[in-house]
């Protein structure tokens, strides 16, 4: 179980897992001090690095949309509990403790300046993982993987987890074939309902279309998408038949 603990800093606070460390060290949020490989992921850059508490991923929160042209990474301060990093850490902790395949949260930080703040999140790395977007580019998607993806998404939706940015880059497959879901910024729990669940799936499908899935994999729908949907609906039906609810 994750033991969330808050440690105040001169200009903010750090939320960390006391089960992994006795005290949080702000140095791990210093991107100039980390050693690793940065990659583009969503709106921000992630940095991979090794620490005494394991291999980790650091993500700095960046603004999206038109506002990013004038404000790249500052958010309106509305309280500690509502800071982006703390909210994502706590949701990840809840999902991880519930047994869902999400990255283990390690530390979250906000740095406040007046009525605005910046934020960062550190999670454990998922070993030997490739995104579905990378698997698509390598033409390495099939019905077997689609089945696992569908079952995984059904597990989240059955628990009422709405993902704000469900796309092919936020679904990972590790070296053992396990499917993981990442990037829970702005995600939240909702009462399970088919309209929002279907809208979530359609968002994922649109991301595949943008990546030209139909050109990379002949008859993408039959090869991957339809098996994914079949597994998703079958898994949901099985869960509800067993009485599983949020």
NULUM-309045 format. One record per residue (C-alpha): residue number from 1; x, y negated, z negated; residue in three letters. Coordinates in nm, 4 decimals, decimal comma, m for minus. Example, Ala and Ser with C-alpha at 12.3 -4.5 7.8 and 13.67 -1.06 7.14 Angstrom:
BEGIN
<torro 1; <1,2300; 0,4500; m0,7800>; "ALA">,
<torro 2; <1,3670; 0,1060; m0,7140>; "SER">,
END
This chain:
BEGIN
<torro 1; <0,0000; 0,0000; 0,0000>; "UNK">,
<torro 2; <0,1161; m0,3526; 0,0781>; "UNK">,
<torro 3; <0,1742; m0,5717; m0,2268>; "UNK">,
<torro 4; <0,1222; m0,9273; m0,1040>; "UNK">,
<torro 5; <0,2973; m1,1908; m0,3121>; "UNK">,
<torro 6; <0,3383; m1,5663; m0,2610>; "UNK">,
<torro 7; <0,6654; m1,7481; m0,3168>; "UNK">,
<torro 8; <0,6645; m2,1283; m0,3085>; "UNK">,
<torro 9; <0,9297; m2,3195; m0,1151>; "UNK">,
<torro 10; <1,0295; m2,6866; m0,1111>; "UNK">,
<torro 11; <0,8042; m2,7589; 0,1871>; "UNK">,
<torro 12; <0,5565; m2,4730; 0,1940>; "UNK">,
<torro 13; <0,5325; m2,1102; 0,0924>; "UNK">,
<torro 14; <0,6188; m1,7552; 0,1972>; "UNK">,
<torro 15; <0,3805; m1,4621; 0,1717>; "UNK">,
<torro 16; <0,5690; m1,1332; 0,1566>; "UNK">,
<torro 17; <0,5307; m0,7636; 0,0825>; "UNK">,
<torro 18; <0,6768; m0,7058; m0,2644>; "UNK">,
<torro 19; <0,6823; m0,3323; m0,1881>; "UNK">,
<torro 20; <0,9581; m0,3977; 0,0675>; "UNK">,
<torro 21; <1,1653; m0,6602; m0,1167>; "UNK">,
<torro 22; <1,1948; m0,8177; m0,4595>; "UNK">,
<torro 23; <1,2195; m1,1723; m0,3287>; "UNK">,
<torro 24; <1,1605; m1,3416; 0,0062>; "UNK">,
<torro 25; <1,4559; m1,5117; 0,1727>; "UNK">,
<torro 26; <1,3715; m1,7983; 0,4079>; "UNK">,
<torro 27; <1,6897; m1,7331; 0,6087>; "UNK">,
<torro 28; <1,5092; m1,4622; 0,8055>; "UNK">,
<torro 29; <1,2854; m1,7276; 0,9590>; "UNK">,
<torro 30; <1,5835; m1,9221; 1,0893>; "UNK">,
<torro 31; <1,5895; m1,8202; 1,4552>; "UNK">,
<torro 32; <1,9445; m1,9497; 1,4945>; "UNK">,
<torro 33; <2,0599; m1,7102; 1,2235>; "UNK">,
<torro 34; <1,8945; m1,3979; 1,3560>; "UNK">,
<torro 35; <2,0767; m1,1621; 1,5865>; "UNK">,
<torro 36; <1,8728; m0,9921; 1,8536>; "UNK">,
<torro 37; <1,6970; m1,0188; 2,1829>; "UNK">,
<torro 38; <1,4245; m1,2744; 2,2480>; "UNK">,
<torro 39; <1,1384; m1,1908; 2,4813>; "UNK">,
<torro 40; <0,8384; m1,3786; 2,6051>; "UNK">,
<torro 41; <0,5175; m1,2618; 2,4391>; "UNK">,
<torro 42; <0,1912; m1,4520; 2,4703>; "UNK">,
<torro 43; <0,2418; m1,8232; 2,4004>; "UNK">,
<torro 44; <0,5609; m1,7805; 2,1970>; "UNK">,
<torro 45; <0,8983; m1,6196; 2,1922>; "UNK">,
<torro 46; <0,9592; m1,3189; 1,9714>; "UNK">,
<torro 47; <1,2999; m1,2363; 1,8320>; "UNK">,
<torro 48; <1,4068; m0,8852; 1,7370>; "UNK">,
<torro 49; <1,6516; m0,8476; 1,4512>; "UNK">,
<torro 50; <1,7752; m0,6004; 1,1912>; "UNK">,
<torro 51; <1,7497; m0,6658; 0,8184>; "UNK">,
<torro 52; <1,8058; m0,4668; 0,4982>; "UNK">,
<torro 53; <1,4311; m0,3998; 0,4957>; "UNK">,
<torro 54; <1,4315; m0,2629; 0,8514>; "UNK">,
<torro 55; <1,4107; m0,3596; 1,2170>; "UNK">,
<torro 56; <1,1825; m0,6598; 1,2522>; "UNK">,
<torro 57; <1,0134; m0,8988; 1,4937>; "UNK">,
<torro 58; <0,9942; m1,2728; 1,4288>; "UNK">,
<torro 59; <0,7212; m1,4774; 1,5973>; "UNK">,
<torro 60; <0,6819; m1,8523; 1,5787>; "UNK">,
<torro 61; <0,3273; m1,9794; 1,6244>; "UNK">,
<torro 62; <0,2765; m2,1934; 1,9340>; "UNK">,
<torro 63; <m0,0232; m2,3903; 2,0520>; "UNK">,
<torro 64; <m0,1997; m2,2910; 2,3710>; "UNK">,
<torro 65; <m0,4103; m2,4680; 2,6303>; "UNK">,
<torro 66; <m0,3985; m2,8368; 2,7157>; "UNK">,
<torro 67; <m0,3084; m2,9430; 2,3623>; "UNK">,
<torro 68; <0,0271; m2,7655; 2,3991>; "UNK">,
<torro 69; <0,1375; m3,0402; 2,6386>; "UNK">,
<torro 70; <0,1538; m3,2886; 2,3523>; "UNK">,
<torro 71; <0,1729; m3,0604; 2,0486>; "UNK">,
<torro 72; <0,3640; m2,7357; 2,0883>; "UNK">,
<torro 73; <0,3575; m2,5833; 1,7416>; "UNK">,
<torro 74; <0,1865; m2,7980; 1,4776>; "UNK">,
<torro 75; <m0,1516; m2,7172; 1,3249>; "UNK">,
<torro 76; <m0,3923; m2,9179; 1,1119>; "UNK">,
<torro 77; <m0,3466; m2,8414; 0,7434>; "UNK">,
<torro 78; <m0,6704; m2,7090; 0,5911>; "UNK">,
<torro 79; <m0,5294; m2,5123; 0,3001>; "UNK">,
<torro 80; <m0,2833; m2,2339; 0,2273>; "UNK">,
<torro 81; <m0,5293; m1,9492; 0,2684>; "UNK">,
<torro 82; <m0,6341; m2,0793; 0,6118>; "UNK">,
<torro 83; <m0,2826; m2,1129; 0,7548>; "UNK">,
<torro 84; <m0,2391; m1,9039; 1,0700>; "UNK">,
<torro 85; <0,0502; m1,6943; 0,9412>; "UNK">,
<torro 86; <m0,1087; m1,6153; 0,6043>; "UNK">,
<torro 87; <m0,4388; m1,5177; 0,7652>; "UNK">,
<torro 88; <m0,2687; m1,2854; 1,0112>; "UNK">,
<torro 89; <m0,0482; m1,1324; 0,7403>; "UNK">,
<torro 90; <m0,3492; m1,0551; 0,5210>; "UNK">,
<torro 91; <m0,5491; m0,9076; 0,8091>; "UNK">,
<torro 92; <m0,2547; m0,6907; 0,9147>; "UNK">,
<torro 93; <m0,2126; m0,5765; 0,5551>; "UNK">,
<torro 94; <m0,5784; m0,4783; 0,5349>; "UNK">,
<torro 95; <m0,5692; m0,2930; 0,8672>; "UNK">,
<torro 96; <m0,2391; m0,1209; 0,7876>; "UNK">,
<torro 97; <m0,3692; m0,0004; 0,4502>; "UNK">,
<torro 98; <m0,6826; 0,1264; 0,6268>; "UNK">,
<torro 99; <m0,4636; 0,3447; 0,8495>; "UNK">,
<torro 100; <m0,5083; 0,1530; 1,1736>; "UNK">,
<torro 101; <m0,2090; 0,1360; 1,4129>; "UNK">,
<torro 102; <m0,0836; m0,2193; 1,3593>; "UNK">,
<torro 103; <0,2645; m0,3554; 1,2852>; "UNK">,
<torro 104; <0,3568; m0,3591; 0,9176>; "UNK">,
<torro 105; <0,3561; m0,7223; 0,7962>; "UNK">,
<torro 106; <0,6807; m0,8209; 0,6220>; "UNK">,
<torro 107; <0,6761; m1,1978; 0,5644>; "UNK">,
<torro 108; <0,4688; m1,4990; 0,6669>; "UNK">,
<torro 109; <0,5657; m1,8615; 0,6212>; "UNK">,
<torro 110; <0,4224; m2,2073; 0,6637>; "UNK">,
<torro 111; <0,6188; m2,5318; 0,6528>; "UNK">,
<torro 112; <0,4029; m2,8303; 0,5753>; "UNK">,
<torro 113; <0,4575; m3,1919; 0,6753>; "UNK">,
<torro 114; <0,1775; m3,4236; 0,5687>; "UNK">,
<torro 115; <m0,1484; m3,3071; 0,7245>; "UNK">,
<torro 116; <0,0178; m3,0629; 0,9660>; "UNK">,
<torro 117; <0,2201; m2,7457; 0,9393>; "UNK">,
<torro 118; <0,4271; m2,4966; 1,1389>; "UNK">,
<torro 119; <0,4156; m2,1221; 1,0872>; "UNK">,
<torro 120; <0,6062; m1,7987; 1,1457>; "UNK">,
<torro 121; <0,5386; m1,4296; 1,0979>; "UNK">,
<torro 122; <0,7757; m1,1350; 1,0589>; "UNK">,
<torro 123; <0,6525; m0,7813; 1,1185>; "UNK">,
<torro 124; <0,8201; m0,4433; 1,1427>; "UNK">,
<torro 125; <0,9252; m0,3324; 1,4887>; "UNK">,
<torro 126; <0,7396; m0,0504; 1,6600>; "UNK">,
<torro 127; <1,0190; 0,1836; 1,7703>; "UNK">,
<torro 128; <1,0826; 0,2564; 2,1386>; "UNK">,
<torro 129; <0,7600; 0,0835; 2,2389>; "UNK">,
<torro 130; <0,6465; m0,0366; 2,5798>; "UNK">,
<torro 131; <0,3422; m0,2513; 2,6491>; "UNK">,
<torro 132; <0,0679; m0,1277; 2,8785>; "UNK">,
<torro 133; <0,1720; m0,4109; 3,1102>; "UNK">,
<torro 134; <0,5216; m0,2604; 3,1273>; "UNK">,
<torro 135; <0,3817; 0,0870; 3,1781>; "UNK">,
<torro 136; <0,1639; m0,0480; 3,4584>; "UNK">,
<torro 137; <0,4625; m0,2151; 3,6265>; "UNK">,
<torro 138; <0,6416; 0,1215; 3,6147>; "UNK">,
<torro 139; <0,3279; 0,2885; 3,7563>; "UNK">,
<torro 140; <0,3162; 0,5006; 3,4444>; "UNK">,
<torro 141; <m0,0513; 0,4949; 3,3490>; "UNK">,
<torro 142; <m0,2680; 0,8068; 3,3598>; "UNK">,
<torro 143; <m0,5902; 0,9525; 3,2223>; "UNK">,
<torro 144; <m0,4183; 1,1064; 2,9199>; "UNK">,
<torro 145; <m0,2838; 0,7710; 2,8053>; "UNK">,
<torro 146; <m0,6163; 0,6057; 2,8875>; "UNK">,
<torro 147; <m0,7858; 0,8499; 2,6507>; "UNK">,
<torro 148; <m0,5570; 0,7505; 2,3644>; "UNK">,
<torro 149; <m0,6057; 0,3809; 2,4373>; "UNK">,
<torro 150; <m0,9843; 0,4227; 2,4398>; "UNK">,
<torro 151; <m0,9812; 0,6114; 2,1102>; "UNK">,
<torro 152; <m0,7542; 0,3514; 1,9536>; "UNK">,
<torro 153; <m0,9756; 0,0603; 2,0557>; "UNK">,
<torro 154; <m1,2821; 0,2452; 1,9313>; "UNK">,
<torro 155; <m1,1146; 0,2782; 1,5924>; "UNK">,
<torro 156; <m1,0710; m0,0976; 1,5680>; "UNK">,
<torro 157; <m1,4173; m0,1809; 1,6953>; "UNK">,
<torro 158; <m1,5811; 0,0684; 1,4606>; "UNK">,
<torro 159; <m1,4213; m0,1277; 1,1764>; "UNK">,
<torro 160; <m1,5536; m0,4530; 1,3206>; "UNK">,
<torro 161; <m1,2163; m0,5854; 1,4344>; "UNK">,
<torro 162; <m1,2535; m0,8445; 1,7094>; "UNK">,
<torro 163; <m0,9250; m0,9131; 1,8869>; "UNK">,
<torro 164; <m0,8952; m1,2688; 2,0150>; "UNK">,
<torro 165; <m0,6532; m1,1816; 2,2950>; "UNK">,
<torro 166; <m0,6990; m0,8180; 2,3919>; "UNK">,
<torro 167; <m0,4747; m0,7714; 2,6942>; "UNK">,
<torro 168; <m0,2289; m0,5263; 2,8459>; "UNK">,
<torro 169; <0,0658; m0,6949; 2,6724>; "UNK">,
<torro 170; <m0,0812; m0,6562; 2,3249>; "UNK">,
<torro 171; <m0,1276; m0,2801; 2,3483>; "UNK">,
<torro 172; <0,1927; m0,0824; 2,2936>; "UNK">,
<torro 173; <0,2842; 0,2828; 2,3315>; "UNK">,
<torro 174; <0,5699; 0,4074; 2,1152>; "UNK">,
<torro 175; <0,8215; 0,6814; 2,1889>; "UNK">,
<torro 176; <0,5878; 0,9454; 2,0487>; "UNK">,
<torro 177; <0,2923; 0,8366; 2,2612>; "UNK">,
<torro 178; <0,1042; 0,6607; 1,9810>; "UNK">,
<torro 179; <m0,0932; 0,3512; 2,0836>; "UNK">,
<torro 180; <m0,0599; 0,0321; 1,8770>; "UNK">,
<torro 181; <m0,2397; m0,3025; 1,8828>; "UNK">,
<torro 182; <m0,0425; m0,6222; 1,8075>; "UNK">,
<torro 183; <m0,0840; m1,0023; 1,7834>; "UNK">,
<torro 184; <m0,3762; m1,0604; 1,5467>; "UNK">,
<torro 185; <m0,3573; m1,4396; 1,5451>; "UNK">,
<torro 186; <m0,7154; m1,5779; 1,5336>; "UNK">,
<torro 187; <m0,8595; m1,2259; 1,5112>; "UNK">,
<torro 188; <m1,1336; m1,1557; 1,2596>; "UNK">,
<torro 189; <m1,3789; m0,9012; 1,1263>; "UNK">,
<torro 190; <m1,7309; m0,9000; 1,2653>; "UNK">,
<torro 191; <m2,0343; m0,6792; 1,2322>; "UNK">,
<torro 192; <m1,9977; m0,4085; 1,5010>; "UNK">,
<torro 193; <m2,2186; m0,4948; 1,7968>; "UNK">,
<torro 194; <m2,2024; m0,3807; 2,1564>; "UNK">,
<torro 195; <m2,2085; m0,7319; 2,3183>; "UNK">,
<torro 196; <m1,8826; m0,8546; 2,1626>; "UNK">,
<torro 197; <m1,7223; m0,5122; 2,1871>; "UNK">,
<torro 198; <m1,7953; m0,4969; 2,5593>; "UNK">,
<torro 199; <m1,6712; m0,8543; 2,6038>; "UNK">,
<torro 200; <m1,3465; m0,7489; 2,4334>; "UNK">,
<torro 201; <m1,3063; m0,4596; 2,6762>; "UNK">,
<torro 202; <m1,3799; m0,6829; 2,9724>; "UNK">,
<torro 203; <m1,1056; m0,9180; 2,8584>; "UNK">,
<torro 204; <m0,8642; m0,6248; 2,8662>; "UNK">,
<torro 205; <m0,9824; m0,5270; 3,2138>; "UNK">,
<torro 206; <m0,9311; m0,8826; 3,3400>; "UNK">,
<torro 207; <m0,5727; m0,8731; 3,2160>; "UNK">,
<torro 208; <m0,5132; m0,5573; 3,4198>; "UNK">,
<torro 209; <m0,6692; m0,7223; 3,7253>; "UNK">,
<torro 210; <m0,4364; m1,0234; 3,6838>; "UNK">,
<torro 211; <m0,1435; m0,7798; 3,6824>; "UNK">,
<torro 212; <m0,2676; m0,6338; 4,0145>; "UNK">,
<torro 213; <m0,3416; m0,2937; 3,8654>; "UNK">,
<torro 214; <m0,5368; m0,1905; 4,1741>; "UNK">,
<torro 215; <m0,2297; m0,2411; 4,3947>; "UNK">,
<torro 216; <0,0181; m0,0757; 4,1611>; "UNK">,
<torro 217; <m0,1948; 0,2293; 4,0874>; "UNK">,
<torro 218; <m0,4218; 0,3575; 4,3584>; "UNK">,
<torro 219; <m0,7858; 0,3713; 4,2415>; "UNK">,
<torro 220; <m0,6949; 0,2238; 3,9041>; "UNK">,
<torro 221; <m1,0530; 0,2418; 3,7844>; "UNK">,
<torro 222; <m1,0814; 0,6161; 3,8399>; "UNK">,
<torro 223; <m0,7289; 0,6944; 3,7211>; "UNK">,
<torro 224; <m0,7196; 0,4819; 3,4079>; "UNK">,
<torro 225; <m1,0105; 0,2511; 3,3342>; "UNK">,
<torro 226; <m1,2993; 0,4964; 3,3546>; "UNK">,
<torro 227; <m1,1201; 0,7580; 3,1368>; "UNK">,
<torro 228; <m1,0467; 0,4792; 2,8868>; "UNK">,
<torro 229; <m1,4134; 0,3801; 2,8698>; "UNK">,
<torro 230; <m1,5274; 0,7419; 2,8439>; "UNK">,
<torro 231; <m1,2916; 0,8075; 2,5530>; "UNK">,
<torro 232; <m1,3893; 0,4799; 2,3859>; "UNK">,
<torro 233; <m1,7637; 0,5492; 2,3942>; "UNK">,
<torro 234; <m1,7204; 0,9152; 2,2992>; "UNK">,
<torro 235; <m1,5050; 0,8196; 2,0014>; "UNK">,
<torro 236; <m1,7509; 0,5544; 1,8836>; "UNK">,
<torro 237; <m2,0395; 0,7993; 1,9108>; "UNK">,
<torro 238; <m1,8456; 1,0595; 1,7109>; "UNK">,
<torro 239; <m1,7577; 0,8068; 1,4412>; "UNK">,
<torro 240; <m2,1140; 0,6868; 1,4011>; "UNK">,
<torro 241; <m2,2404; 1,0451; 1,3982>; "UNK">,
<torro 242; <m2,0065; 1,1075; 1,1041>; "UNK">,
<torro 243; <m2,1433; 0,8013; 0,9307>; "UNK">,
<torro 244; <m1,8263; 0,5906; 0,9601>; "UNK">,
<torro 245; <m1,8959; 0,2192; 0,9181>; "UNK">,
<torro 246; <m1,6991; m0,0926; 0,8341>; "UNK">,
END
